[in-house]
Amino acid sequence: MNNETLLSVLILVVCVQQTGADQLSVCSRHLHRPQHEYHLTKECTASNMRTVASSNATELESCVRLAATKNAFAFTYANFNEGTVSTLSSTCNVFDCPEFHPFLLTANASVYDYYSMYSKPLPSVNYTCAPGLGVFELVTNHLNYSNAMVACEDVGGHLANVVSDSRTSFLSALVSSDLKNKTINNRKAFVGLFFENDFVTITGEPLSCLPFRAWAPSHPKSGRPKKECVVLTGNRYWETEDCSKKFPYICELVPDGPLSLVERYCAPINNIKRRKNCILRNHKQFEQIEQTKQQCNGIINTNKSVAINDNN
């Protein structure tokens, strides 16, 4: 091997290493587990969802940790005052799925407070929970890809991420079930995966950074000028389709919260537009209530500080 050839090989090795390092850097920015954040959603409310763990936690933080270790979406906690004797079998009850909207509005008074990762907005009865994965809704209304994206964002979510074996399996079963009135070949729904120089998920992860694939035979289409959006089929495949075509779509609710005072006041209104109008109409009134509450807390804390100083 002459010097010129050796130099070319060395340059190639360096370039490959650099490309690999750049790819790892890109991927590392995306591959992280979301933090569990639970929000007080409703006081004095029990839950009928499936209990996956319980304990006699004496602090809220202990109940939060238990819920997080179980990858749970919600829990109830009974916060007793110091010295109070509890006859409950458990003060902390952890649930794999969140409660859905109507139940929370009609729940009986309870010694428990209900906390959920899904507080803003509250999941409606149209959603389906996949324990450990998320909360999803298959919308049978046909829209093109960009309109489907907007529709999911309007209800507090995004098109569903399918890039894992468990997600593809669960959501494919949802497609097959909810679109059972269609022929097998037409049981398809838009999901959060599309082509933009490379395939990326709806939350920005490059598909090249992720190990799982579920492409149907002959997919993705090669030399695609238009076939750049992905549908999930009822038989567990991903297929590329023209983004301008109209299909049903799957929304994934984004965990969020907490609800503000005015949002909690307007939460019983099911109609999205009316609920937003309620929030706008009552925003100033609840803002004044919150300001008054903060002023009162400030006065109380000041008085406590003065009393402590006087005692000293």
ABEGO torsion letter per residue (X at the ends): XBAAAAAAAAAAAAAAAAAAAAAAAAAAAABBBBBBBBBBABBGBBBABBBABBBBBABAAAAAAAAAAAGBABBBBBBBBBGBBBABABABBBBABBBBAAAAAABBBBABBBBBABAOBBBBAABBBBBGAEBBBBBABBBBAAAAAAAAAAAGBBBBBABBAAAAAAAAAAAAAAAAABBAAABBBBBBBBBBGBBBBAAGBBAAABABBABBBGOBBBGBAABABBBBBAAGBBBBBBAABBBBBBBBBBBBOBBBAAAAAAAABABAAAAAAAAAAAAAAAAAAAAAAAAAAAAAAAAAAAAAAAAX
